Amino acid sequence: MRRELERRRYRNNALGALSVLVPFAFVVLVSFVIRPEDIEAGRLWLSPPCTYRVLFGHPCPTCGMTRAFAALSHGDLDAALRYNRAAPIAYGLVWLTTVASAALALHSALRWSRRRTGRGDRTSARPPSPADPLLLSETSP
């Protein structure tokens, strides 16, 4: 029963990490594929105009973030700061989340597969050592 609960926990951890990893990895991938110049020139249209900016006439806190991420992915920190000053922090957090969720997904998937095949049980996988105190007490006079 305990082994089944551990399997479920590792499976759920892996699925949860994948549900975070996929969208964050997509953001990182897209930021490497597109260029901010393409967005500004109108050759690429990723989203409708910002509703906040249309309604209030001021940019929202995330305005320019897509172009800034693309600029950071292409190594242009100055352009990224012009698009959005918070972009380097957000970009770092996106990378951190992507790497952490990938590590958690891999770790949980490996633990889940070991539990599923029975290779994760450490007590049965290790043969008794000749220097084991229990064996010594049984054989000593």
N, C-alpha and C positions, 0 to 999 in steps of 0.2 A: 504494500500500500504506500509506504514512504517513497519507494522508488518511482511509482507512478506519479505521485505529487511533484517530485523533483523534475520528472520529465515534462510534466505540464508547465511547471514554472519556467524551465529553460526554453520550452517552445514558445510560451507567451512572451518571454523577454526578447527572444529573437524576432518574433513577429512585430512586437512593439518597436523595437529598434529599427526594423526595416521600414515601418510606417513613417518614421522620422527621417531615415536615411534617404529614401527615394526622392521626396520633394527637395530636400536640401542639396542632394547631389545633382539634381536637375538644375537648380539655381546656379550652382558652381559651373556645371557644364555649359549652360547657356551663356554665362558671363565670359567664357573663353571663346565661344563660337561667334558671338556678335561683337560689333565694334560700336563705340558711342557715336562715331561720325555717321554711321548708317542710320541711327535713330534720329539724329539731328537733321540730316538731309532728307528725311522722309522716305528713304529706301526701305526702311524696316519699321513696322508698326506692331508693337507688342501688346499694347493695352489702350483703352480709350483715354481721353484726357482726364486729368485728375478732377474729380467731382468737387473736392474742397476748393481747389483753385478756381474752378468755374463759378462756384457759388459765392465765395468770399473775396476773390481777387488776390489772395496771398498763397504762396506755396505751402503745402502741408509738410510735416516733418520728414516724410519719405519721398517727396518730389526729387527727382534726379537720381534716385538710388540705383535704378537699372543701369543708367549710363555710367554712374560712378563705379558699380561693380565691374562693368565691362572694362572701364579704364584701369581699375586695379588689376584685373586679370591680365591686362596687356602691359602692366608695369608703369602706368602713367599716374603717379600719385598726385601731381599738381592738378591735372584735369579732374581727377576724382574729388579732390577737395573743392574745386569750383562747382561741381555738380551738387554735392551734398557734403557738408563738413563732418557729419557723423558716419560717413561711408566706411572709413578704415576700421572703425570699431565694429560696426555691423558686419563687415566683410570678415573680420577675424572671428566673430562669434559664429557666423555661418560655417566657416571652415572648421572651427572647433567642434561644433555640433555634428558636422558631417563625419569627421574623423572619429569622434567619440561614439556616435551611433553605429558606425561601421565596425568599430572594435567590439562593441557590445553585441552586435548581431553575430559577428564571427565567433566570439567566445561562447555565446549562448547556443548557437547552432552546433558547435563542436561538442559542448557538454551534453546537449540534447541527443546528438547522434551516438555519443558514447553510452549514454544511459539506455538508449533504444536498443543497442546491440549487446549491452551487457559488459562492454569493455571499461566502463567507468567505475566498476566496483573494485576499489583498491584492496579490500580485504581478501578477495578470492584471487586476485591477480598476482599477489606476492607470496612466493613459497616461504615456509618458515625458515628462519636463519638458524644455523647450528649454535650461534651465540645468544639465542633467544633465552631470556631468564626463565620462562616457563619450561622450556625443554631441559635446561640445565637442572632445574629443581626436580624434575621427574627422573632424570638419569643419575643424579648424585646419590651417594650412599646414605 
